[in-house]
């Protein structure tokens, strides 16, 4: 309503000015002795008005430039948060300054000439039909300016699109756009993104990662983008359905996400999220409450975040393609990345989709060996004979039988290696069960299981004289038999170091 009144007032004002002008012309015509003299008076008046307009117009031009300075790229709160971003801002500003100067000069000349060459008695117009010199000047000047700007642009372009010999030297991540969100994938400890195949995309495998590619096993998915400050980052950008656009405004990063064709962008964040907020806190625009409905909420600068948006109008839910981007110190980033569970380990391992089901992975074997060695070290150093025990956590048997499961051999081989290293070590192999079922049967089963381990060691070249096998049944529980976890804890195979 208010706006409507303003518009109507402006229109009325313009009408009044026009009417006053016409009235002026009529009075001039009436009071002048001749029509020619009347025309001269009007011409002078129009010329002077041109000058008044010029001054008012340029005054507003300068005022608006100062008033909106906090909205410029590269100034105030809009300083770029990446290395190449500063160069892009510089290019934009150089272009702005050049076109600004041209604008200023042409506007001044345009209105000044309109005043200077107004129709006057005894002055006649002069026509220049053609001037080679002028043509050359106004072709060359823009051509040279444009060339310099394009060369500057190419330089920046090459810094964000370089060929990379070894991408693993950079911080890597992959973003996949789809209607209407982003999937964010990091390469994990090996810093290599595993292969994908769109045919493998399913409810349980949203990116179609190929699990037979071992590089995939440590890749993890994240709900936000976390980046280390001061490190080169290479983003691999793809899409699953339609065109999207990966846009990080504060970093001056923008690249189309194309289905079936990955694109890349390389940039270096220069400011952490904390530093960014601190900077924003200097500006009055960011002192307002972050929640407009709650005047007591934190000020805007305190909750400000770098953002990822989709810059392609990709469909109805386009606006919801927002993700937070966090820039942290390198140590914080390393810590965060280490804590992220791999997608394969949490969602695929042990399921029917897992090509390594029923096998140990290298990392798992390494972990098991580490656990075994730590126990062994402790057992060797222990003073109390009852503490000289190593539990064989990964030695298991088929249910109700004394047949070793195939996966037991890895830890048993560790035991063989230990006995070969400590040539005088004598051990007692002990079998334990939980308390379910018949006590005598448990006793017999645990005895046979201990013997199965003993036989394995003998088969692998250990002198039988160094080994004894004993079944304890359920007589030595380590935990309560009332819970399944407790019973599991009690069903165990261990060995005791009798002599070193
Ligand atoms: Cu989109």
Boltz pocket constraint, residues with backbone or C-beta under 6 A from the ligand:
constraints:
  - pocket:
      binder: B
      contacts: [[A, 177], [A, 178], [A, 243], [A, 244], [A, 245], [A, 310], [A, 311], [A, 312], [A, 313], [A, 314], [A, 315], [A, 318], [A, 321]]
      max_distance: 6.0
